[in-house]
Amino acid sequence: MNYKTVLTIAGSDGSGGAGIQADLKTFAVLGCYGLSAITAVTAQNTKGVMSSLILPVSCIREQIKAILGDIRVDAVKIGMLGSAEIIKTVARLLNTIDVPVVLDTVLNSSSGRSLLAPGAIPVMIESLFPIAALITPNIPETILLTKEPELLSTRKKIEDAAQKLQAMGASAVLIKGGHTESDRCSDCLLYRNGFRWFSSKKIISNNTHGTGCTLSSAIAAGLAHGLPLESAVEKAKTYTFEAIRAGAAYRLGEGSGPLHHCYPFWK
């Protein structure tokens, strides 16, 4: 069988809801063989991130080189990186291959813990924006990246922010709207100088841990299968929506639980 493969470069979440673990589950469900390079090990559960250990740059470099030196990679998803030096290393290695890269601009955990030093943000913009097929910031991350002082409360402001991110070097931008107070989740895609909005009813669920990781991984899986970007985003949105809806009925831990990534196979 000629597998489609996706490499995730991200941190480990022992609770299985986000990070490498969520990425690999998403790839598998969507018909891709998952590969991984771990950048950090976190101590976390459904209540938040207690601590994290960034792995040495040399270890991360060797993980990626080992994969690229042996296995064909059809797409890459980038999550938590942790430092400016890791960002530079990842960028140098990915510049040696020509595959779609989805950059999930992980700056903070969902519980608010910083996962990337502010000084490394300009390095991310300079090194990774130009090689990414798509970046997927949420509203708080968009505010940090664009240095917009006010909340992006209207569609026009979100579209303006997307254009600003594109001007920073991003080929395409998907601003995720899950953090708004609206009863709908509306994501704004800027691609080829045109906007497309993806809107769905917001599911009331305590189990939303790893939503951003899941969505970006699902998009990367679609791109690995050769889907056009808009179709990959649309299918990823549907998968993530259904995973949230299926996960709402489960209870895992005392905090924000995970999505149900494997819902198509569990009855």
JONORPE-V829074 format. One record per pair of residues at least 24 apart in sequence whose ideal C-beta (glycine too) atoms are under 8 Angstrom apart, sorted by sequence separation. I is the first residue (numbers start at 0). GAP is how many residues later the second one is. D is the distance in Angstrom with one decimal. If there is no record, write none. Layout:
i:gap:d
I:GAP:D
I:GAP:D
This chain:
i:gap:d
72:24:6.4
74:24:5.5
75:24:7.4
76:24:7.8
77:24:7.1
120:24:6.7
165:24:5.8
177:24:7.5
37:25:6.8
67:25:6.8
73:25:6.1
74:25:5.0
75:25:4.6
76:25:4.9
77:25:4.9
78:25:5.1
80:25:7.3
102:25:5.4
164:25:7.8
213:25:7.8
214:25:4.7
5:26:4.8
7:26:6.6
9:26:7.6
11:26:5.3
36:26:3.9
56:26:7.7
59:26:5.9
63:26:7.1
72:26:5.7
74:26:7.4
75:26:7.1
77:26:6.5
79:26:4.5
102:26:7.4
117:26:7.9
161:26:5.7
213:26:5.3
3:27:6.8
4:27:6.3
5:27:7.6
7:27:7.2
8:27:7.7
10:27:6.9
35:27:7.9
36:27:4.7
74:27:7.1
76:27:6.8
78:27:5.2
100:27:7.9
152:27:7.4
162:27:6.5
3:28:4.8
4:28:4.7
5:28:6.0
6:28:4.3
7:28:5.1
8:28:4.7
9:28:7.4
10:28:5.4
11:28:6.9
13:28:7.1
53:28:4.1
56:28:5.1
60:28:5.3
64:28:6.8
67:28:7.0
136:28:7.2
161:28:4.0
2:29:7.3
3:29:6.9
4:29:7.6
5:29:6.9
6:29:7.0
7:29:7.5
9:29:6.2
10:29:3.8
11:29:5.0
12:29:6.0
13:29:7.1
14:29:5.8
16:29:7.0
53:29:5.9
56:29:5.7
59:29:6.4
63:29:5.0
67:29:6.4
102:29:4.1
158:29:6.2
210:29:6.4
213:29:6.3
2:30:4.2
4:30:5.8
6:30:6.8
8:30:6.3
10:30:7.2
11:30:6.3
13:30:6.5
14:30:4.7
36:30:6.7
51:30:7.6
59:30:7.4
100:30:5.8
101:30:6.9
104:30:5.7
134:30:6.7
157:30:4.9
177:30:7.6
10:31:5.6
12:31:5.8
13:31:7.6
14:31:6.0
100:31:4.8
101:31:6.5
102:31:7.1
103:31:7.9
104:31:6.9
154:31:7.6
158:31:7.2
34:32:5.3
53:32:7.2
56:32:5.4
60:32:7.0
100:32:5.7
101:32:5.1
102:32:4.6
103:32:5.1
104:32:4.5
107:32:6.9
81:33:6.8
82:33:7.6
83:33:7.3
86:33:6.2
99:33:4.0
101:33:7.9
102:33:7.0
106:33:7.8
107:33:7.6
141:33:5.4
154:33:7.2
161:33:7.4
177:33:6.4
210:33:6.7
81:34:6.4
82:34:6.8
99:34:7.7
101:34:6.6
106:34:5.1
195:34:6.2
79:35:5.3
80:35:6.5
83:35:6.7
87:35:6.5
105:35:7.9
134:35:4.8
197:35:6.7
34:36:6.4
79:36:7.5
83:36:3.9
86:36:5.0
90:36:3.9
94:36:6.3
104:36:5.1
128:36:7.8
133:36:7.8
136:36:7.6
138:36:7.0
158:36:5.7
175:36:6.5
197:36:6.6
207:36:6.3
82:37:5.9
86:37:5.3
89:37:8.0
90:37:5.6
93:37:5.8
106:37:5.7
133:37:7.1
134:37:7.5
137:37:7.4
138:37:7.2
199:37:6.9
206:37:7.3
34:38:6.8
89:38:7.3
106:38:7.9
131:38:6.3
132:38:5.9
133:38:4.6
134:38:5.6
135:38:4.7
136:38:6.1
137:38:4.4
138:38:6.6
190:38:5.7
202:38:7.2
80:39:7.7
83:39:4.2
87:39:5.7
128:39:5.7
129:39:4.5
131:39:6.5
132:39:6.4
133:39:7.3
134:39:7.2
136:39:7.1
137:39:8.0
138:39:7.9
139:39:6.1
175:39:7.0
190:39:6.5
197:39:5.0
204:39:5.8
38:40:7.9
39:40:5.7
86:40:5.4
90:40:6.4
104:40:6.6
128:40:3.8
133:40:5.9
135:40:6.3
137:40:6.5
138:40:4.3
188:40:8.0
204:40:7.6
206:40:4.4
10:41:6.9
38:41:5.9
86:41:6.3
128:41:4.6
129:41:7.9
137:41:5.6
138:41:6.5
188:41:6.9
199:41:5.4
202:41:5.0
206:41:5.9
31:42:7.5
38:42:5.6
39:42:5.1
154:42:7.3
202:42:5.3
204:42:6.6
205:42:7.7
31:43:7.9
38:43:5.6
80:43:7.4
124:43:5.3
125:43:7.5
204:43:3.7
206:43:6.5
124:44:6.7
188:44:5.8
203:44:7.4
173:45:7.7
202:45:6.1
206:45:7.4
213:45:5.7
186:46:7.8
208:46:7.6
38:47:5.9
208:47:4.5
213:47:6.7
207:48:5.9
208:48:6.1
209:48:5.5
210:48:6.5
206:49:6.6
208:49:5.2
209:49:6.0
77:50:6.9
186:50:6.9
205:50:6.0
206:50:3.7
208:50:7.6
8:51:7.7
205:51:6.3
206:51:6.1
207:51:7.1
206:52:6.5
206:53:7.8
22:54:6.0
77:54:7.7
8:55:6.8
22:56:7.0
6:57:7.7
171:57:6.0
19:59:7.7
173:59:6.2
6:60:6.0
18:60:6.3
48:60:4.5
18:61:6.6
47:61:6.8
51:61:7.9
47:62:7.9
48:62:6.0
47:63:3.4
51:63:7.0
46:64:7.4
47:64:7.9
48:64:4.6
43:65:7.4
47:65:6.8
4:66:6.4
6:66:4.9
48:66:7.7
4:67:6.3
5:67:7.5
8:67:6.8
9:67:7.2
4:68:5.5
5:68:6.5
6:68:7.5
7:68:7.6
8:68:7.4
9:68:6.9
10:68:6.5
4:69:5.1
5:69:4.8
6:69:4.9
7:69:4.7
8:69:5.0
9:69:3.0
10:69:3.7
3:70:4.9
4:70:7.8
5:70:7.0
6:70:7.3
7:70:7.8
8:70:6.9
9:70:5.2
3:71:7.9
5:71:6.2
7:71:6.6
10:71:7.2
8:72:7.4
137:74:6.1
39:75:7.9
135:76:6.9
135:79:6.7
135:80:4.8
8:81:5.8
135:83:7.2
133:85:6.4
132:90:6.6
17:92:7.6
9:94:7.9
10:95:7.9
133:95:6.4
9:96:7.6
132:96:6.7
109:98:7.7
109:99:6.2
133:99:7.7
10:104:7.4
105:106:7.6
103:108:5.8
103:109:6.5
103:112:3.9
102:113:7.9
101:114:5.0
101:115:7.8
101:117:5.2
101:118:4.3
99:120:7.2
101:121:7.0
99:123:4.1
99:124:7.6
78:134:6.0
78:137:7.3
76:139:5.6
76:140:5.1
76:142:7.9
76:143:4.0
75:144:6.8
74:145:4.6
74:146:7.2
109:146:6.7
74:148:4.7
73:149:7.9
74:149:3.8
73:150:3.9
73:151:8.0
45:163:6.1
25:187:7.9
21:188:4.3
25:188:5.3
29:188:6.0
31:189:4.7
22:190:6.0
26:190:6.3
30:190:7.2
17:191:5.9
18:191:7.4
21:191:4.5
22:191:8.0
25:191:4.1
29:191:4.0
16:192:4.0
17:192:3.4
21:192:5.4
25:192:5.4
29:192:7.3
31:192:5.3
16:193:4.1
26:193:7.8
31:193:7.4
14:194:7.6
17:194:7.9
18:194:6.1
22:194:4.3
26:194:5.5
30:194:7.0
17:195:4.7
21:195:6.8
25:195:6.6
29:195:8.0
12:197:7.2
9:203:7.3
45:206:6.4
46:206:6.9
45:207:3.2
46:207:6.1
47:207:6.8
44:208:5.6
45:208:6.3
46:208:3.6
7:209:6.7
29:209:6.7
45:209:3.6
46:209:7.8
28:210:7.6
44:210:6.9
45:210:5.5
5:211:7.3
45:211:5.2
7:212:7.8
45:212:7.7
25:213:7.6
5:214:5.1
5:215:5.7
3:217:7.7
5:218:5.0
4:219:6.8
3:220:4.4
3:221:5.6
28:232:6.0
28:233:6.0
25:235:5.8
28:235:6.3
21:236:7.1
24:236:4.0
28:236:7.4
21:237:7.6
24:237:6.4
14:238:6.9
16:239:8.0
21:239:6.5
16:240:6.8
17:240:7.5
16:241:3.2
15:242:6.2
16:242:7.2
14:243:7.2
